[in-house]
Amino acid sequence: MDDATFQKVRFRFFVALLTGVAALSLLVAGFFVAAVPLTTAAACLFLICMTALAQWLELASRGPSNN
């Protein structure tokens, strides 16, 4: 595995790890504050935003397209 491929794999791993940790912490917080339905909606919205950010960072790491 060359260095560029390793860097891409490492970057994807850390983005996935960050998204997973954020989702897990929001899920745990949602269980503790389950009486407030707004918390669940906010957690879902935050998770969607984190996933979109992870995808955007992945695309940005690839650099400009030659097409």
Residue, then its C-alpha position, 0 to 999 in steps of 0.5 A: m500500500d503506497d503512502a497516498t492510499f494509506q493517507k486516504v484510508r486513514f482519513r476515512f477511518f478517522v472521519a467514520l470514527l468521529t461520526g460514530v462517536a458523535a452518533l453514539s454520544l447523541l444516542v446516549a444523551g437521547f436515552f437520558v432525555a427521552a422525555v423531550p422529543l425535540t432532543t431526538a429530532a435535534a440528534c437526528l438533524f445533527l447526525i445528518c449534518m455530521t454525515a454530510l460534513a464527513q462526505w464533504l470532507e472526503l470529497a474535499s480531500r480528493g482535490p479538484s477533478n480533472n474532468 
